[in-house]
């Protein structure tokens, strides 16, 4: 048996290039998915929540990550901010907008 034909086992699943719709739906609903979300899943969830006018703090609360992580995902995938600049008192809020007040 030739050693050149063997491939090393890394124990990792291949990197997901397209998001899993079920995992994204779980993340957007604020529930933890049964399997770990990939980077593509997180980016799609951030894109969806930002499109619904959620702030970075609200998205972080929903996805159970830090606000800075949401900002990094938005910057890496060119996702615009969810809240428009200026006063946003009339937008619906279902989570704390300040990260340090997470429940």
MOPAC internal coordinates of N, CA, C and O (Angstrom, degrees):
PM7 1SCF
backbone

  N    0.0000 0     0.00 0     0.00 0    0    0    0
  C    1.4410 1     0.00 0     0.00 0    1    0    0
  C    1.5264 1   108.09 1     0.00 0    2    1    0
  O    1.2310 1   121.10 1   -50.66 1    3    2    1
  N    1.2971 1   115.51 1   129.34 1    3    2    1
  C    1.4548 1   121.45 1  -178.37 1    5    3    2
  C    1.5236 1   110.64 1   -82.42 1    6    5    3
  O    1.2310 1   120.65 1   -41.88 1    7    6    5
  N    1.3069 1   116.36 1   138.12 1    7    6    5
  C    1.4743 1   119.56 1   177.83 1    9    7    6
  C    1.5185 1   111.16 1   -78.54 1   10    9    7
  O    1.2310 1   119.47 1   162.25 1   11   10    9
  N    1.3295 1   118.61 1   -17.75 1   11   10    9
  C    1.4642 1   121.29 1   179.92 1   13   11   10
  C    1.5256 1   111.35 1   -70.10 1   14   13   11
  O    1.2310 1   119.80 1   154.18 1   15   14   13
  N    1.3258 1   117.98 1   -25.82 1   15   14   13
  C    1.4576 1   120.95 1  -178.27 1   17   15   14
  C    1.5236 1   112.85 1   -80.66 1   18   17   15
  O    1.2310 1   120.14 1   164.76 1   19   18   17
  N    1.3227 1   117.33 1   -15.24 1   19   18   17
  C    1.4561 1   120.22 1  -178.47 1   21   19   18
  C    1.5265 1   110.93 1   -79.19 1   22   21   19
  O    1.2310 1   121.32 1   -33.26 1   23   22   21
  N    1.2852 1   115.09 1   146.74 1   23   22   21
  C    1.4634 1   119.74 1   173.90 1   25   23   22
  C    1.5169 1   108.11 1  -112.72 1   26   25   23
  O    1.2310 1   119.94 1   -41.68 1   27   26   25
  N    1.3137 1   117.72 1   138.32 1   27   26   25
  C    1.4657 1   119.07 1  -179.25 1   29   27   26
  C    1.5212 1   110.96 1   -68.29 1   30   29   27
  O    1.2310 1   121.29 1   -36.53 1   31   30   29
  N    1.3017 1   115.15 1   143.47 1   31   30   29
  C    1.4688 1   120.29 1   177.28 1   33   31   30
  C    1.5205 1   108.47 1   -93.72 1   34   33   31
  O    1.2310 1   121.08 1   -57.91 1   35   34   33
  N    1.2989 1   115.54 1   122.09 1   35   34   33
  C    1.4569 1   119.74 1  -178.39 1   37   35   34
  C    1.5153 1   112.11 1   -98.63 1   38   37   35
  O    1.2310 1   120.08 1   160.53 1   39   38   37
  N    1.3188 1   117.45 1   -19.47 1   39   38   37
  C    1.4569 1   119.94 1  -178.26 1   41   39   38
  C    1.5172 1   113.09 1    81.37 1   42   41   39
  O    1.2310 1   120.06 1  -178.74 1   43   42   41
  N    1.3062 1   117.49 1     1.26 1   43   42   41
  C    1.4601 1   121.56 1   179.64 1   45   43   42
  C    1.5160 1   109.67 1  -102.52 1   46   45   43
  O    1.2310 1   121.50 1   -30.40 1   47   46   45
  N    1.3117 1   114.73 1   149.60 1   47   46   45
  C    1.4535 1   117.24 1   172.76 1   49   47   46
  C    1.5237 1   108.34 1   -82.25 1   50   49   47
  O    1.2310 1   119.55 1   -24.69 1   51   50   49
  N    1.3324 1   118.46 1   155.31 1   51   50   49
  C    1.4562 1   119.50 1  -178.49 1   53   51   50
  C    1.5231 1   111.35 1   -63.17 1   54   53   51
  O    1.2310 1   120.89 1   -29.51 1   55   54   53
  N    1.3043 1   115.91 1   150.49 1   55   54   53
  C    1.4654 1   120.65 1  -178.81 1   57   55   54
  C    1.5279 1   109.55 1   -63.41 1   58   57   55
  O    1.2310 1   121.10 1   -49.64 1   59   58   57
  N    1.3139 1   115.51 1   130.36 1   59   58   57
  C    1.4586 1   120.46 1  -179.52 1   61   59   58
  C    1.5213 1   109.63 1   -79.94 1   62   61   59
  O    1.2310 1   120.66 1   -51.78 1   63   62   61
  N    1.3129 1   116.35 1   128.22 1   63   62   61
  C    1.4533 1   120.38 1   177.92 1   65   63   62
  C    1.5146 1   111.13 1   -97.30 1   66   65   63
  O    1.2310 1   120.20 1   156.33 1   67   66   65
  N    1.3197 1   117.22 1   -23.67 1   67   66   65
  C    1.4605 1   120.07 1   176.76 1   69   67   66
  C    1.5344 1   107.89 1  -120.85 1   70   69   67
  O    1.2310 1   120.73 1   -36.53 1   71   70   69
  N    1.3285 1   116.21 1   143.47 1   71   70   69
  C    1.4687 1   118.97 1  -176.13 1   73   71   70
  C    1.5249 1   112.79 1   -72.60 1   74   73   71
  O    1.2310 1   121.05 1   -29.19 1   75   74   73
  N    1.3132 1   115.60 1   150.81 1   75   74   73
  C    1.4546 1   122.88 1   175.33 1   77   75   74
  C    1.5278 1   107.60 1   -85.46 1   78   77   75
  O    1.2310 1   120.29 1   -60.25 1   79   78   77
  N    1.3171 1   117.05 1   119.75 1   79   78   77
  C    1.4680 1   121.57 1  -174.34 1   81   79   78
  C    1.5239 1   112.66 1   -61.66 1   82   81   79
  O    1.2310 1   120.16 1   144.01 1   83   82   81
  N    1.3130 1   117.30 1   -35.99 1   83   82   81
  C    1.4674 1   120.80 1  -178.71 1   85   83   82
  C    1.5255 1   110.34 1   -68.45 1   86   85   83
  O    1.2310 1   120.41 1   135.93 1   87   86   85
  N    1.3282 1   116.83 1   -44.07 1   87   86   85
  C    1.4586 1   120.25 1   179.55 1   89   87   86
  C    1.5184 1   110.35 1   -65.55 1   90   89   87
  O    1.2310 1   120.07 1   139.00 1   91   90   89
  N    1.3372 1   117.47 1   -41.00 1   91   90   89
  C    1.4640 1   120.82 1   178.81 1   93   91   90
  C    1.5265 1   110.56 1   -62.85 1   94   93   91
  O    1.2310 1   119.95 1   138.60 1   95   94   93
  N    1.3227 1   117.71 1   -41.40 1   95   94   93
  C    1.4628 1   121.10 1   178.63 1   97   95   94
  C    1.5275 1   110.95 1   -63.31 1   98   97   95
  O    1.2310 1   120.29 1   140.46 1   99   98   97
  N    1.3288 1   117.05 1   -39.54 1   99   98   97
  C    1.4687 1   120.56 1   177.06 1  101   99   98
  C    1.5264 1   110.54 1   -63.93 1  102  101   99
  O    1.2310 1   120.22 1   135.47 1  103  102  101
  N    1.3249 1   117.19 1   -44.53 1  103  102  101
  C    1.4581 1   121.16 1  -179.76 1  105  103  102
  C    1.5227 1   111.45 1   -63.56 1  106  105  103
  O    1.2310 1   120.15 1   135.47 1  107  106  105
  N    1.3202 1   117.32 1   -44.53 1  107  106  105
  C    1.4644 1   121.53 1  -178.88 1  109  107  106
  C    1.5284 1   110.90 1   -64.81 1  110  109  107
  O    1.2310 1   120.50 1   146.32 1  111  110  109
  N    1.3222 1   116.65 1   -33.68 1  111  110  109
  C    1.4606 1   120.43 1   178.77 1  113  111  110
  C    1.5214 1   112.45 1   -76.65 1  114  113  111
  O    1.2310 1   120.14 1   171.88 1  115  114  113
  N    1.3359 1   117.33 1    -8.12 1  115  114  113
  C    1.4556 1   120.74 1   179.22 1  117  115  114
  C    1.5121 1   113.97 1    88.73 1  118  117  115
  O    1.2310 1   120.32 1  -169.26 1  119  118  117
  N    1.3431 1   116.99 1    10.74 1  119  118  117
  C    1.4615 1   120.93 1   178.83 1  121  119  118
  C    1.5132 1   109.33 1  -101.24 1  122  121  119
  O    1.2310 1   120.74 1   -25.67 1  123  122  121
  N    1.3242 1   116.20 1   154.33 1  123  122  121
  C    1.4627 1   120.89 1   176.97 1  125  123  122
  C    1.5189 1   108.96 1   -83.74 1  126  125  123
  O    1.2310 1   120.04 1   -53.18 1  127  126  125
  N    1.3347 1   117.53 1   126.82 1  127  126  125
  C    1.4704 1   119.44 1   177.96 1  129  127  126
  C    1.5228 1   111.13 1   -70.48 1  130  129  127
  O    1.2310 1   121.16 1   -21.12 1  131  130  129
  N    1.3302 1   115.39 1   158.88 1  131  130  129
  C    1.4728 1   120.49 1  -178.30 1  133  131  130
  C    1.5295 1   111.65 1   -68.48 1  134  133  131
  O    1.2310 1   120.14 1   147.92 1  135  134  133
  N    1.3267 1   117.35 1   -32.08 1  135  134  133
  C    1.4595 1   121.23 1   177.43 1  137  135  134
  C    1.5197 1   108.79 1  -111.21 1  138  137  135
  O    1.2310 1   120.95 1   -18.57 1  139  138  137
  N    1.3147 1   115.78 1   161.43 1  139  138  137
  C    1.4566 1   120.51 1  -178.25 1  141  139  138
  C    1.5223 1   110.16 1   -68.29 1  142  141  139
  O    1.2310 1   120.88 1   -44.67 1  143  142  141
  N    1.3139 1   115.92 1   135.33 1  143  142  141
  C    1.4600 1   121.06 1  -179.75 1  145  143  142
  C    1.5224 1   110.00 1   -76.05 1  146  145  143
  O    1.2310 1   120.72 1   -42.88 1  147  146  145
  N    1.3207 1   116.22 1   137.12 1  147  146  145
  C    1.4635 1   120.85 1   177.80 1  149  147  146
  C    1.5258 1   109.35 1   -82.05 1  150  149  147
  O    1.2310 1   120.79 1    -6.25 1  151  150  149
  N    1.3100 1   116.10 1   173.75 1  151  150  149
  C    1.4650 1   120.58 1   178.27 1  153  151  150
  C    1.5265 1   110.76 1   -63.01 1  154  153  151
  O    1.2310 1   120.14 1   143.41 1  155  154  153
  N    1.3249 1   117.34 1   -36.59 1  155  154  153
  C    1.4628 1   120.97 1   178.41 1  157  155  154
  C    1.5315 1   110.83 1   -66.56 1  158  157  155
  O    1.2310 1   120.47 1   142.11 1  159  158  157
  N    1.3271 1   116.71 1   -37.89 1  159  158  157
  C    1.4724 1   120.68 1   177.31 1  161  159  158
  C    1.5259 1   111.06 1   -63.94 1  162  161  159
  O    1.2310 1   120.69 1   134.74 1  163  162  161
  N    1.3317 1   116.28 1   -45.26 1  163  162  161
  C    1.4614 1   120.44 1  -179.79 1  165  163  162
  C    1.5259 1   110.85 1   -64.32 1  166  165  163
  O    1.2310 1   120.22 1   138.01 1  167  166  165
  N    1.3325 1   117.18 1   -41.99 1  167  166  165
  C    1.4620 1   120.34 1   179.88 1  169  167  166
  C    1.5247 1   111.19 1   -63.33 1  170  169  167
  O    1.2310 1   120.31 1   138.97 1  171  170  169
  N    1.3150 1   117.01 1   -41.03 1  171  170  169
  C    1.4646 1   119.91 1   179.17 1  173  171  170
  C    1.5229 1   111.28 1   -67.55 1  174  173  171
  O    1.2310 1   119.95 1   142.35 1  175  174  173
  N    1.3266 1   117.70 1   -37.65 1  175  174  173
  C    1.4646 1   120.79 1   177.27 1  177  175  174
  C    1.5250 1   110.57 1   -65.62 1  178  177  175
  O    1.2310 1   120.03 1   138.10 1  179  178  177
  N    1.3259 1   117.55 1   -41.90 1  179  178  177
  C    1.4665 1   121.13 1   177.31 1  181  179  178
  C    1.5244 1   109.71 1   -63.50 1  182  181  179
  O    1.2310 1   120.03 1   136.98 1  183  182  181
  N    1.3355 1   117.54 1   -43.02 1  183  182  181
  C    1.4658 1   121.36 1   178.58 1  185  183  182
  C    1.5311 1   110.80 1   -59.95 1  186  185  183
  O    1.2310 1   120.72 1   137.03 1  187  186  185
  N    1.3073 1   116.24 1   -42.97 1  187  186  185
  C    1.4654 1   120.54 1  -178.75 1  189  187  186
  C    1.5295 1   111.32 1   -66.73 1  190  189  187
  O    1.2310 1   119.99 1   133.54 1  191  190  189
  N    1.3390 1   117.62 1   -46.46 1  191  190  189
  C    1.4606 1   121.05 1  -178.09 1  193  191  190
  C    1.5245 1   111.75 1   -70.20 1  194  193  191
  O    1.2310 1   119.72 1   143.40 1  195  194  193
  N    1.3252 1   118.15 1   -36.60 1  195  194  193
  C    1.4675 1   120.58 1   176.31 1  197  195  194
  C    1.5252 1   110.26 1   -65.88 1  198  197  195
  O    1.2310 1   120.49 1   145.76 1  199  198  197
  N    1.3121 1   116.67 1   -34.24 1  199  198  197
  C    1.4583 1   120.80 1   176.23 1  201  199  198
  C    1.5195 1   113.10 1   -66.65 1  202  201  199
  O    1.2310 1   120.62 1   157.28 1  203  202  201
  N    1.3282 1   116.41 1   -22.72 1  203  202  201
  C    1.4652 1   121.54 1   176.83 1  205  203  202
  C    1.5286 1   111.63 1   -93.98 1  206  205  203
  O    1.2310 1   120.06 1  -163.35 1  207  206  205
  N    1.3235 1   117.50 1    16.65 1  207  206  205
  C    1.4733 1   125.15 1   175.76 1  209  207  206
  C    1.5183 1   113.74 1    67.12 1  210  209  207
  O    1.2310 1   120.09 1  -144.15 1  211  210  209
  N    1.3204 1   117.42 1    35.85 1  211  210  209
  C    1.4579 1   121.06 1   173.77 1  213  211  210
  C    1.5215 1   108.75 1   -86.21 1  214  213  211
  O    1.2310 1   119.95 1   -36.12 1  215  214  213
  N    1.3191 1   117.70 1   143.88 1  215  214  213
  C    1.4560 1   121.34 1   175.35 1  217  215  214
  C    1.5296 1   109.09 1   -77.75 1  218  217  215
  O    1.2310 1   120.86 1   -10.72 1  219  218  217
  N    1.3396 1   115.96 1   169.28 1  219  218  217
  C    1.4611 1   119.49 1   178.49 1  221  219  218
  C    1.5237 1   111.39 1   -61.78 1  222  221  219
  O    1.2310 1   120.38 1   142.17 1  223  222  221
  N    1.3295 1   116.87 1   -37.83 1  223  222  221
  C    1.4590 1   120.63 1   178.43 1  225  223  222
  C    1.5169 1   112.42 1   -65.10 1  226  225  223
  O    1.2310 1   120.54 1   140.12 1  227  226  225
  N    1.3039 1   116.56 1   -39.88 1  227  226  225
  C    1.4630 1   120.80 1   178.47 1  229  227  226
  C    1.5232 1   110.97 1   -68.68 1  230  229  227
  O    1.2310 1   120.57 1   140.81 1  231  230  229
  N    1.3293 1   116.52 1   -39.19 1  231  230  229
  C    1.4600 1   120.14 1   177.68 1  233  231  230
  C    1.5297 1   109.74 1   -65.29 1  234  233  231
  O    1.2310 1   120.73 1   137.02 1  235  234  233
  N    1.3285 1   116.22 1   -42.98 1  235  234  233
  C    1.4620 1   120.44 1   178.68 1  237  235  234
  C    1.5189 1   111.12 1   -60.35 1  238  237  235
  O    1.2310 1   120.50 1   139.52 1  239  238  237
  N    1.3208 1   116.66 1   -40.48 1  239  238  237
  C    1.4614 1   121.31 1   178.66 1  241  239  238
  C    1.5221 1   110.58 1   -63.16 1  242  241  239
  O    1.2310 1   120.38 1   135.42 1  243  242  241
  N    1.3313 1   116.89 1   -44.58 1  243  242  241
  C    1.4678 1   121.25 1   179.68 1  245  243  242
  C    1.5132 1   112.50 1   -64.06 1  246  245  243
  O    1.2310 1   120.58 1   139.40 1  247  246  245
  N    1.3476 1   116.49 1   -40.60 1  247  246  245
  C    1.4664 1   120.62 1  -175.13 1  249  247  246
  C    1.5202 1   113.05 1   -90.71 1  250  249  247
  O    1.2310 1   120.47 1   175.04 1  251  250  249
  N    1.3291 1   116.71 1    -4.96 1  251  250  249
  C    1.4616 1   123.05 1   179.67 1  253  251  250
  C    1.5400 1   111.37 1    60.50 1  254  253  251
  O    1.2310 1   121.51 1  -133.13 1  255  254  253
  N    1.3307 1   114.72 1    46.87 1  255  254  253
  C    1.4621 1   121.95 1   176.35 1  257  255  254
  C    1.5290 1   107.76 1  -132.04 1  258  257  255
  O    1.2310 1   120.41 1    -4.75 1  259  258  257
  N    1.3141 1   116.83 1   175.25 1  259  258  257
  C    1.4635 1   121.58 1   177.78 1  261  259  258
  C    1.5315 1   110.03 1   -79.28 1  262  261  259
  O    1.2310 1   121.14 1   -24.58 1  263  262  261
  N    1.3323 1   115.42 1   155.42 1  263  262  261
  C    1.4671 1   120.81 1   177.78 1  265  263  262
  C    1.5283 1   110.67 1   -59.02 1  266  265  263
  O    1.2310 1   120.92 1   142.13 1  267  266  265
  N    1.3111 1   115.86 1   -37.87 1  267  266  265
  C    1.4599 1   120.20 1  -179.47 1  269  267  266
  C    1.5307 1   111.04 1   -63.62 1  270  269  267
  O    1.2310 1   120.03 1   146.21 1  271  270  269
  N    1.3209 1   117.55 1   -33.79 1  271  270  269
  C    1.4645 1   121.02 1   177.63 1  273  271  270
  C    1.5211 1   110.11 1   -64.47 1  274  273  271
  O    1.2310 1   120.50 1   138.50 1  275  274  273
  N    1.3258 1   116.65 1   -41.50 1  275  274  273
  C    1.4658 1   120.74 1   177.70 1  277  275  274
  C    1.5268 1   109.61 1   -62.77 1  278  277  275
  O    1.2310 1   120.39 1   136.71 1  279  278  277
  N    1.3195 1   116.86 1   -43.29 1  279  278  277
  C    1.4608 1   120.67 1   178.82 1  281  279  278
  C    1.5289 1   111.08 1   -61.95 1  282  281  279
  O    1.2310 1   120.06 1   138.80 1  283  282  281
  N    1.3206 1   117.49 1   -41.20 1  283  282  281
  C    1.4692 1   121.27 1   178.06 1  285  283  282
  C    1.5261 1   111.18 1   -63.43 1  286  285  283
  O    1.2310 1   120.49 1   137.44 1  287  286  285
  N    1.3283 1   116.67 1   -42.56 1  287  286  285
  C    1.4709 1   120.61 1   179.75 1  289  287  286
  C    1.5242 1   109.57 1   -64.46 1  290  289  287
  O    1.2310 1   120.62 1   135.36 1  291  290  289
  N    1.3441 1   116.41 1   -44.64 1  291  290  289
  C    1.4687 1   119.57 1   179.45 1  293  291  290
  C    1.5222 1   111.40 1   -61.20 1  294  293  291
  O    1.2310 1   120.24 1   138.48 1  295  294  293
  N    1.3434 1   117.14 1   -41.52 1  295  294  293
  C    1.4601 1   120.58 1  -179.29 1  297  295  294
  C    1.5271 1   111.49 1   -68.08 1  298  297  295
  O    1.2310 1   120.22 1   138.81 1  299  298  297
  N    1.3240 1   117.19 1   -41.19 1  299  298  297
  C    1.4664 1   120.84 1  -177.72 1  301  299  298
  C    1.5242 1   112.70 1   -67.84 1  302  301  299
  O    1.2310 1   120.50 1   148.93 1  303  302  301
  N    1.3338 1   116.65 1   -31.07 1  303  302  301
  C    1.4655 1   120.67 1  -175.60 1  305  303  302
  C    1.5229 1   112.86 1  -109.90 1  306  305  303
  O    1.2310 1   120.12 1  -169.52 1  307  306  305
  N    1.3280 1   117.37 1    10.48 1  307  306  305
  C    1.4650 1   123.26 1   177.67 1  309  307  306
  C    1.5295 1   112.00 1    54.91 1  310  309  307
  O    1.2310 1   121.04 1  -132.13 1  311  310  309
  N    1.3206 1   115.61 1    47.87 1  311  310  309
  C    1.4630 1   121.80 1   179.08 1  313  311  310
  C    1.5276 1   107.39 1   -96.79 1  314  313  311
  O    1.2310 1   119.28 1   -56.36 1  315  314  313
  N    1.3331 1   118.97 1   123.64 1  315  314  313
  C    1.4632 1   119.58 1   179.98 1  317  315  314
  C    1.5249 1   111.41 1   -69.10 1  318  317  315
  O    1.2310 1   121.25 1   -21.32 1  319  318  317
  N    1.3219 1   115.22 1   158.68 1  319  318  317
  C    1.4602 1   120.54 1   179.47 1  321  319  318
  C    1.5193 1   109.95 1   -62.55 1  322  321  319
  O    1.2310 1   120.95 1   -32.88 1  323  322  321
  N    1.3346 1   115.79 1   147.12 1  323  322  321
  C    1.4561 1   120.25 1  -178.61 1  325  323  322
  C    1.5078 1   113.45 1   -72.76 1  326  325  323
  O    1.2310 1   120.37 1   139.17 1  327  326  325
  N    1.3256 1   116.90 1   -40.83 1  327  326  325
  C    1.4590 1   120.52 1  -179.27 1  329  327  326
  C    1.5159 1   110.22 1   -90.63 1  330  329  327
  O    1.2310 1   120.30 1   -44.70 1  331  330  329
  N    1.3334 1   117.04 1   135.30 1  331  330  329
  C    1.4545 1   118.90 1   175.13 1  333  331  330
  C    1.5261 1   109.95 1   -71.29 1  334  333  331
  O    1.2310 1   119.62 1   -25.60 1  335  334  333
  N    1.3285 1   118.33 1   154.40 1  335  334  333
  C    1.4604 1   119.16 1   177.85 1  337  335  334
  C    1.5231 1   111.05 1   -64.67 1  338  337  335
  O    1.2310 1   120.94 1   -33.18 1  339  338  337
  N    1.3092 1   115.80 1   146.82 1  339  338  337
  C    1.4556 1   120.87 1  -179.70 1  341  339  338
  C    1.5088 1   111.99 1   104.33 1  342  341  339
  O    1.2310 1   120.59 1     6.25 1  343  342  341
  N    1.3337 1   116.48 1  -173.75 1  343  342  341
  C    1.4732 1   119.73 1  -178.30 1  345  343  342
  C    1.5297 1   111.14 1   -63.31 1  346  345  343
  O    1.2310 1   121.33 1   -41.17 1  347  346  345
  N    1.3206 1   115.07 1   138.83 1  347  346  345
  C    1.4663 1   119.81 1  -179.20 1  349  347  346
  C    1.5200 1   109.84 1  -133.34 1  350  349  347
  O    1.2310 1   120.81 1  -133.12 1  351  350  349
  N    1.3069 1   116.05 1    46.88 1  351  350  349
  C    1.4657 1   120.35 1  -176.90 1  353  351  350
  C    1.5234 1   112.87 1   -73.07 1  354  353  351
  O    1.2310 1   119.59 1   155.14 1  355  354  353
  N    1.3200 1   118.38 1   -24.86 1  355  354  353
  C    1.4604 1   120.88 1  -173.72 1  357  355  354
  C    1.5267 1   113.59 1   -91.87 1  358  357  355
  O    1.2310 1   119.89 1  -176.09 1  359  358  357
  N    1.3248 1   117.81 1     3.91 1  359  358  357
  C    1.4536 1   120.01 1  -179.75 1  361  359  358
  C    1.5230 1   110.79 1   -86.64 1  362  361  359
  O    1.2310 1   119.84 1   -34.17 1  363  362  361
  N    1.3305 1   117.90 1   145.83 1  363  362  361
  C    1.4591 1   120.17 1   178.94 1  365  363  362
  C    1.5214 1   111.55 1   -68.00 1  366  365  363
  O    1.2310 1   120.89 1   -40.62 1  367  366  365
  N    1.3193 1   115.89 1   139.38 1  367  366  365
  C    1.4646 1   121.60 1  -179.83 1  369  367  366
  C    1.5190 1   107.96 1  -129.69 1  370  369  367
  O    1.2310 1   120.58 1   -50.79 1  371  370  369
  N    1.3324 1   116.49 1   129.21 1  371  370  369
  C    1.4619 1   119.19 1   177.02 1  373  371  370
  C    1.5172 1   112.02 1  -125.31 1  374  373  371
  O    1.2310 1   120.59 1  -171.87 1  375  374  373
  N    1.3363 1   116.47 1     8.13 1  375  374  373
  C    1.4559 1   120.59 1   178.93 1  377  375  374
  C    1.5226 1   108.58 1  -148.48 1  378  377  375
  O    1.2310 1   120.22 1   -23.58 1  379  378  377
  N    1.3128 1   117.18 1   156.42 1  379  378  377
  C    1.4664 1   118.96 1   177.61 1  381  379  378
  C    1.5219 1   110.69 1   -60.70 1  382  381  379
  O    1.2310 1   120.32 1   -42.28 1  383  382  381
  N    1.3072 1   116.98 1   137.72 1  383  382  381
  C    1.4613 1   120.09 1  -179.90 1  385  383  382
  C    1.5174 1   111.43 1   -85.63 1  386  385  383
  O    1.2310 1   119.68 1   166.64 1  387  386  385
  N    1.3207 1   118.22 1   -13.36 1  387  386  385
  C    1.4558 1   121.19 1   179.59 1  389  387  386
  C    1.5147 1   108.64 1  -104.04 1  390  389  387
  O    1.2310 1   120.42 1   -54.08 1  391  390  389
  N    1.3234 1   116.80 1   125.92 1  391  390  389
  C    1.4562 1   122.55 1  -173.94 1  393  391  390
  C    1.5151 1   112.43 1   -60.45 1  394  393  391
  O    1.2310 1   119.45 1   142.49 1  395  394  393
  N    1.3537 1   118.65 1   -37.51 1  395  394  393
  C    1.4639 1   119.19 1  -174.31 1  397  395  394
  C    1.5239 1   112.68 1   -71.53 1  398  397  395
  O    1.2310 1   119.84 1   168.65 1  399  398  397
  N    1.3261 1   117.91 1   -11.35 1  399  398  397
  C    1.4590 1   120.81 1   178.74 1  401  399  398
  C    1.5230 1   112.72 1  -100.02 1  402  401  399
  O    1.2310 1   120.70 1  -158.65 1  403  402  401
  N    1.3232 1   116.27 1    21.35 1  403  402  401
  C    1.4660 1   119.47 1   179.61 1  405  403  402
  C    1.5151 1   110.70 1   -62.24 1  406  405  403
  O    1.2310 1   120.58 1   -36.24 1  407  406  405
  N    1.3092 1   116.50 1   143.76 1  407  406  405
  C    1.4510 1   121.57 1  -179.27 1  409  407  406
  C    1.4397 1   111.49 1   -88.83 1  410  409  407
  O    1.2310 1   120.10 1   180.00 1  411  410  409

